[in-house]
């Protein structure tokens, strides 16, 4: 990158003059979460570089990928919520419960869904 051999102390001095800050981070593991998988870096070497107010991270290490399993989240629907949605939307309690389950328990959204 730079011509000739520059010792680390000179390199730090040059970076400081250019407004670049570099910091080594003692990390045990780095996880990058994507929509369908996680990239896990074990035994990482992590350097944080701040230049012009923007932070960048340089990561080296052993890469492992693991798939993300979707967890089914069960939401408890309160009977009072079912009755309220049924009354407000003018529908049966069964339809109100189904709408609440589809909307994750959101009462207003369930009413809007039924009324269309």
CNS distance restraints for C-alpha pairs under 8 A (distance, minus, plus):
assign (resid   2 and name CA) (resid   6 and name CA) 7.76 0.50 0.50
assign (resid   6 and name CA) (resid  10 and name CA) 6.22 0.50 0.50
assign (resid   6 and name CA) (resid  11 and name CA) 6.41 0.50 0.50
assign (resid   7 and name CA) (resid  11 and name CA) 6.32 0.50 0.50
assign (resid   8 and name CA) (resid  12 and name CA) 6.19 0.50 0.50
assign (resid   9 and name CA) (resid  13 and name CA) 6.29 0.50 0.50
assign (resid  10 and name CA) (resid  14 and name CA) 6.19 0.50 0.50
assign (resid  11 and name CA) (resid  15 and name CA) 6.16 0.50 0.50
assign (resid  12 and name CA) (resid  16 and name CA) 6.05 0.50 0.50
assign (resid  13 and name CA) (resid  17 and name CA) 6.31 0.50 0.50
assign (resid  14 and name CA) (resid  18 and name CA) 6.39 0.50 0.50
assign (resid  15 and name CA) (resid  19 and name CA) 6.28 0.50 0.50
assign (resid  15 and name CA) (resid  20 and name CA) 4.98 0.50 0.50
assign (resid  15 and name CA) (resid  21 and name CA) 6.85 0.50 0.50
assign (resid  16 and name CA) (resid  20 and name CA) 5.41 0.50 0.50
assign (resid  16 and name CA) (resid  21 and name CA) 6.37 0.50 0.50
assign (resid  19 and name CA) (resid  51 and name CA) 6.32 0.50 0.50
assign (resid  19 and name CA) (resid  52 and name CA) 7.07 0.50 0.50
assign (resid  20 and name CA) (resid  49 and name CA) 6.90 0.50 0.50
assign (resid  20 and name CA) (resid  50 and name CA) 5.72 0.50 0.50
assign (resid  20 and name CA) (resid  51 and name CA) 4.76 0.50 0.50
assign (resid  20 and name CA) (resid  52 and name CA) 7.49 0.50 0.50
assign (resid  21 and name CA) (resid  49 and name CA) 5.65 0.50 0.50
assign (resid  21 and name CA) (resid  50 and name CA) 5.08 0.50 0.50
assign (resid  21 and name CA) (resid  51 and name CA) 6.63 0.50 0.50
assign (resid  22 and name CA) (resid  47 and name CA) 6.75 0.50 0.50
assign (resid  22 and name CA) (resid  48 and name CA) 5.60 0.50 0.50
assign (resid  22 and name CA) (resid  49 and name CA) 4.45 0.50 0.50
assign (resid  22 and name CA) (resid  50 and name CA) 6.40 0.50 0.50
assign (resid  23 and name CA) (resid  47 and name CA) 5.66 0.50 0.50
assign (resid  23 and name CA) (resid  48 and name CA) 5.10 0.50 0.50
assign (resid  23 and name CA) (resid  49 and name CA) 6.50 0.50 0.50
assign (resid  24 and name CA) (resid  45 and name CA) 7.86 0.50 0.50
assign (resid  24 and name CA) (resid  46 and name CA) 5.99 0.50 0.50
assign (resid  24 and name CA) (resid  47 and name CA) 4.53 0.50 0.50
assign (resid  24 and name CA) (resid  48 and name CA) 6.29 0.50 0.50
assign (resid  25 and name CA) (resid  45 and name CA) 7.52 0.50 0.50
assign (resid  25 and name CA) (resid  46 and name CA) 5.32 0.50 0.50
assign (resid  25 and name CA) (resid  47 and name CA) 5.88 0.50 0.50
assign (resid  25 and name CA) (resid  48 and name CA) 7.02 0.50 0.50
assign (resid  26 and name CA) (resid  45 and name CA) 7.51 0.50 0.50
assign (resid  26 and name CA) (resid  46 and name CA) 7.05 0.50 0.50
assign (resid  27 and name CA) (resid  43 and name CA) 7.91 0.50 0.50
assign (resid  27 and name CA) (resid  44 and name CA) 6.45 0.50 0.50
assign (resid  27 and name CA) (resid  45 and name CA) 7.25 0.50 0.50
assign (resid  27 and name CA) (resid  46 and name CA) 6.83 0.50 0.50
assign (resid  28 and name CA) (resid  42 and name CA) 6.88 0.50 0.50
assign (resid  28 and name CA) (resid  43 and name CA) 6.16 0.50 0.50
assign (resid  28 and name CA) (resid  44 and name CA) 6.59 0.50 0.50
assign (resid  29 and name CA) (resid  40 and name CA) 7.06 0.50 0.50
assign (resid  29 and name CA) (resid  41 and name CA) 5.77 0.50 0.50
assign (resid  29 and name CA) (resid  42 and name CA) 4.98 0.50 0.50
assign (resid  29 and name CA) (resid  43 and name CA) 6.40 0.50 0.50
assign (resid  29 and name CA) (resid  44 and name CA) 6.19 0.50 0.50
assign (resid  30 and name CA) (resid  40 and name CA) 5.75 0.50 0.50
assign (resid  30 and name CA) (resid  41 and name CA) 5.01 0.50 0.50
assign (resid  30 and name CA) (resid  42 and name CA) 6.73 0.50 0.50
assign (resid  30 and name CA) (resid  44 and name CA) 6.94 0.50 0.50
assign (resid  31 and name CA) (resid  38 and name CA) 6.53 0.50 0.50
assign (resid  31 and name CA) (resid  39 and name CA) 5.71 0.50 0.50
assign (resid  31 and name CA) (resid  40 and name CA) 4.57 0.50 0.50
assign (resid  31 and name CA) (resid  41 and name CA) 6.38 0.50 0.50
assign (resid  32 and name CA) (resid  38 and name CA) 5.59 0.50 0.50
assign (resid  32 and name CA) (resid  39 and name CA) 5.03 0.50 0.50
assign (resid  32 and name CA) (resid  40 and name CA) 6.43 0.50 0.50
assign (resid  33 and name CA) (resid  37 and name CA) 6.39 0.50 0.50
assign (resid  33 and name CA) (resid  38 and name CA) 4.57 0.50 0.50
assign (resid  33 and name CA) (resid  39 and name CA) 6.52 0.50 0.50
assign (resid  34 and name CA) (resid  38 and name CA) 5.76 0.50 0.50
assign (resid  34 and name CA) (resid  39 and name CA) 7.79 0.50 0.50
assign (resid  35 and name CA) (resid  68 and name CA) 7.89 0.50 0.50
assign (resid  36 and name CA) (resid  67 and name CA) 6.23 0.50 0.50
assign (resid  36 and name CA) (resid  68 and name CA) 5.55 0.50 0.50
assign (resid  37 and name CA) (resid  65 and name CA) 6.84 0.50 0.50
assign (resid  37 and name CA) (resid  66 and name CA) 5.62 0.50 0.50
assign (resid  37 and name CA) (resid  67 and name CA) 4.27 0.50 0.50
assign (resid  37 and name CA) (resid  68 and name CA) 4.86 0.50 0.50
assign (resid  38 and name CA) (resid  65 and name CA) 5.75 0.50 0.50
assign (resid  38 and name CA) (resid  66 and name CA) 5.34 0.50 0.50
assign (resid  38 and name CA) (resid  67 and name CA) 6.31 0.50 0.50
assign (resid  38 and name CA) (resid  68 and name CA) 6.68 0.50 0.50
assign (resid  39 and name CA) (resid  63 and name CA) 6.77 0.50 0.50
assign (resid  39 and name CA) (resid  64 and name CA) 5.86 0.50 0.50
assign (resid  39 and name CA) (resid  65 and name CA) 4.64 0.50 0.50
assign (resid  39 and name CA) (resid  66 and name CA) 6.62 0.50 0.50
assign (resid  40 and name CA) (resid  63 and name CA) 5.78 0.50 0.50
assign (resid  40 and name CA) (resid  64 and name CA) 5.06 0.50 0.50
assign (resid  40 and name CA) (resid  65 and name CA) 6.03 0.50 0.50
assign (resid  40 and name CA) (resid  66 and name CA) 7.69 0.50 0.50
assign (resid  41 and name CA) (resid  60 and name CA) 7.66 0.50 0.50
assign (resid  41 and name CA) (resid  61 and name CA) 5.69 0.50 0.50
assign (resid  41 and name CA) (resid  62 and name CA) 5.30 0.50 0.50
assign (resid  41 and name CA) (resid  63 and name CA) 4.64 0.50 0.50
assign (resid  41 and name CA) (resid  64 and name CA) 6.28 0.50 0.50
assign (resid  42 and name CA) (resid  61 and name CA) 5.90 0.50 0.50
assign (resid  42 and name CA) (resid  62 and name CA) 5.23 0.50 0.50
assign (resid  42 and name CA) (resid  63 and name CA) 6.62 0.50 0.50
assign (resid  42 and name CA) (resid  64 and name CA) 7.74 0.50 0.50
assign (resid  43 and name CA) (resid  61 and name CA) 5.54 0.50 0.50
assign (resid  43 and name CA) (resid  62 and name CA) 6.50 0.50 0.50
assign (resid  44 and name CA) (resid  59 and name CA) 6.42 0.50 0.50
assign (resid  44 and name CA) (resid  60 and name CA) 5.45 0.50 0.50
assign (resid  44 and name CA) (resid  61 and name CA) 4.41 0.50 0.50
assign (resid  44 and name CA) (resid  62 and name CA) 7.12 0.50 0.50
assign (resid  45 and name CA) (resid  58 and name CA) 7.92 0.50 0.50
assign (resid  45 and name CA) (resid  59 and name CA) 5.66 0.50 0.50
assign (resid  45 and name CA) (resid  60 and name CA) 5.10 0.50 0.50
assign (resid  45 and name CA) (resid  61 and name CA) 6.25 0.50 0.50
assign (resid  46 and name CA) (resid  57 and name CA) 6.73 0.50 0.50
assign (resid  46 and name CA) (resid  58 and name CA) 5.68 0.50 0.50
assign (resid  46 and name CA) (resid  59 and name CA) 4.69 0.50 0.50
assign (resid  46 and name CA) (resid  60 and name CA) 6.66 0.50 0.50
assign (resid  47 and name CA) (resid  57 and name CA) 5.64 0.50 0.50
assign (resid  47 and name CA) (resid  58 and name CA) 5.16 0.50 0.50
assign (resid  47 and name CA) (resid  59 and name CA) 6.68 0.50 0.50
assign (resid  48 and name CA) (resid  55 and name CA) 6.63 0.50 0.50
assign (resid  48 and name CA) (resid  56 and name CA) 5.76 0.50 0.50
assign (resid  48 and name CA) (resid  57 and name CA) 4.61 0.50 0.50
assign (resid  48 and name CA) (resid  58 and name CA) 6.54 0.50 0.50
assign (resid  49 and name CA) (resid  55 and name CA) 5.64 0.50 0.50
assign (resid  49 and name CA) (resid  56 and name CA) 5.17 0.50 0.50
assign (resid  49 and name CA) (resid  57 and name CA) 6.21 0.50 0.50
assign (resid  49 and name CA) (resid  58 and name CA) 7.84 0.50 0.50
assign (resid  50 and name CA) (resid  54 and name CA) 5.46 0.50 0.50
assign (resid  50 and name CA) (resid  55 and name CA) 4.38 0.50 0.50
assign (resid  50 and name CA) (resid  56 and name CA) 6.32 0.50 0.50
assign (resid  51 and name CA) (resid  55 and name CA) 6.60 0.50 0.50
assign (resid  75 and name CA) (resid 101 and name CA) 7.25 0.50 0.50
assign (resid  75 and name CA) (resid 104 and name CA) 6.64 0.50 0.50
assign (resid  75 and name CA) (resid 105 and name CA) 6.97 0.50 0.50
assign (resid  76 and name CA) (resid 105 and name CA) 7.82 0.50 0.50
assign (resid  77 and name CA) (resid  81 and name CA) 6.98 0.50 0.50
assign (resid  77 and name CA) (resid  82 and name CA) 7.26 0.50 0.50
assign (resid  77 and name CA) (resid  97 and name CA) 7.33 0.50 0.50
assign (resid  77 and name CA) (resid 100 and name CA) 7.15 0.50 0.50
assign (resid  77 and name CA) (resid 101 and name CA) 7.28 0.50 0.50
assign (resid  77 and name CA) (resid 105 and name CA) 6.30 0.50 0.50
assign (resid  78 and name CA) (resid  82 and name CA) 6.51 0.50 0.50
assign (resid  79 and name CA) (resid  83 and name CA) 6.25 0.50 0.50
assign (resid  80 and name CA) (resid  84 and name CA) 6.14 0.50 0.50
assign (resid  81 and name CA) (resid  85 and name CA) 6.14 0.50 0.50
assign (resid  81 and name CA) (resid 107 and name CA) 6.96 0.50 0.50
assign (resid  82 and name CA) (resid  86 and name CA) 6.08 0.50 0.50
assign (resid  82 and name CA) (resid  93 and name CA) 6.00 0.50 0.50
assign (resid  82 and name CA) (resid  96 and name CA) 5.62 0.50 0.50
assign (resid  82 and name CA) (resid  97 and name CA) 5.48 0.50 0.50
assign (resid  82 and name CA) (resid 100 and name CA) 7.45 0.50 0.50
assign (resid  83 and name CA) (resid  87 and name CA) 6.09 0.50 0.50
assign (resid  83 and name CA) (resid  93 and name CA) 6.29 0.50 0.50
assign (resid  83 and name CA) (resid  96 and name CA) 7.66 0.50 0.50
assign (resid  84 and name CA) (resid  88 and name CA) 6.05 0.50 0.50
assign (resid  85 and name CA) (resid  89 and name CA) 5.81 0.50 0.50
assign (resid  85 and name CA) (resid  93 and name CA) 7.90 0.50 0.50
assign (resid  85 and name CA) (resid  96 and name CA) 5.68 0.50 0.50
assign (resid  85 and name CA) (resid 107 and name CA) 6.54 0.50 0.50
assign (resid  85 and name CA) (resid 110 and name CA) 7.08 0.50 0.50
assign (resid  85 and name CA) (resid 111 and name CA) 5.82 0.50 0.50
assign (resid  86 and name CA) (resid  90 and name CA) 5.56 0.50 0.50
assign (resid  86 and name CA) (resid  91 and name CA) 4.90 0.50 0.50
assign (resid  86 and name CA) (resid  92 and name CA) 5.61 0.50 0.50
assign (resid  86 and name CA) (resid  93 and name CA) 5.37 0.50 0.50
assign (resid  86 and name CA) (resid  95 and name CA) 7.60 0.50 0.50
assign (resid  86 and name CA) (resid  96 and name CA) 5.21 0.50 0.50
assign (resid  87 and name CA) (resid  91 and name CA) 6.77 0.50 0.50
assign (resid  88 and name CA) (resid 111 and name CA) 6.91 0.50 0.50
assign (resid  89 and name CA) (resid 111 and name CA) 5.54 0.50 0.50
assign (resid  89 and name CA) (resid 112 and name CA) 7.98 0.50 0.50
assign (resid  89 and name CA) (resid 114 and name CA) 6.45 0.50 0.50
assign (resid  89 and name CA) (resid 115 and name CA) 6.17 0.50 0.50
assign (resid  91 and name CA) (resid  95 and name CA) 6.60 0.50 0.50
assign (resid  91 and name CA) (resid  96 and name CA) 6.78 0.50 0.50
assign (resid  92 and name CA) (resid  96 and name CA) 6.24 0.50 0.50
assign (resid  93 and name CA) (resid  97 and name CA) 5.98 0.50 0.50
assign (resid  94 and name CA) (resid  98 and name CA) 6.24 0.50 0.50
assign (resid  95 and name CA) (resid  99 and name CA) 6.20 0.50 0.50
assign (resid  96 and name CA) (resid 100 and name CA) 6.19 0.50 0.50
assign (resid  96 and name CA) (resid 110 and name CA) 7.23 0.50 0.50
assign (resid  96 and name CA) (resid 111 and name CA) 7.84 0.50 0.50
assign (resid  96 and name CA) (resid 114 and name CA) 7.72 0.50 0.50
assign (resid  97 and name CA) (resid 101 and name CA) 6.16 0.50 0.50
assign (resid  98 and name CA) (resid 102 and name CA) 6.23 0.50 0.50
assign (resid  99 and name CA) (resid 103 and name CA) 6.21 0.50 0.50
assign (resid  99 and name CA) (resid 110 and name CA) 5.00 0.50 0.50
assign (resid  99 and name CA) (resid 111 and name CA) 7.70 0.50 0.50
assign (resid  99 and name CA) (resid 113 and name CA) 6.94 0.50 0.50
assign (resid  99 and name CA) (resid 114 and name CA) 6.99 0.50 0.50
assign (resid 100 and name CA) (resid 104 and name CA) 6.04 0.50 0.50
assign (resid 100 and name CA) (resid 105 and name CA) 4.66 0.50 0.50
assign (resid 100 and name CA) (resid 106 and name CA) 6.22 0.50 0.50
assign (resid 100 and name CA) (resid 107 and name CA) 6.51 0.50 0.50
assign (resid 100 and name CA) (resid 110 and name CA) 5.27 0.50 0.50
assign (resid 101 and name CA) (resid 105 and name CA) 5.84 0.50 0.50
assign (resid 102 and name CA) (resid 110 and name CA) 7.78 0.50 0.50
assign (resid 103 and name CA) (resid 107 and name CA) 7.99 0.50 0.50
assign (resid 103 and name CA) (resid 109 and name CA) 6.47 0.50 0.50
assign (resid 103 and name CA) (resid 110 and name CA) 6.03 0.50 0.50
assign (resid 105 and name CA) (resid 110 and name CA) 7.67 0.50 0.50
assign (resid 106 and name CA) (resid 110 and name CA) 6.08 0.50 0.50
assign (resid 107 and name CA) (resid 111 and name CA) 6.30 0.50 0.50
assign (resid 108 and name CA) (resid 112 and name CA) 6.25 0.50 0.50
assign (resid 109 and name CA) (resid 113 and name CA) 5.99 0.50 0.50
assign (resid 110 and name CA) (resid 114 and name CA) 6.32 0.50 0.50
assign (resid 111 and name CA) (resid 115 and name CA) 6.18 0.50 0.50
assign (resid 112 and name CA) (resid 116 and name CA) 5.81 0.50 0.50
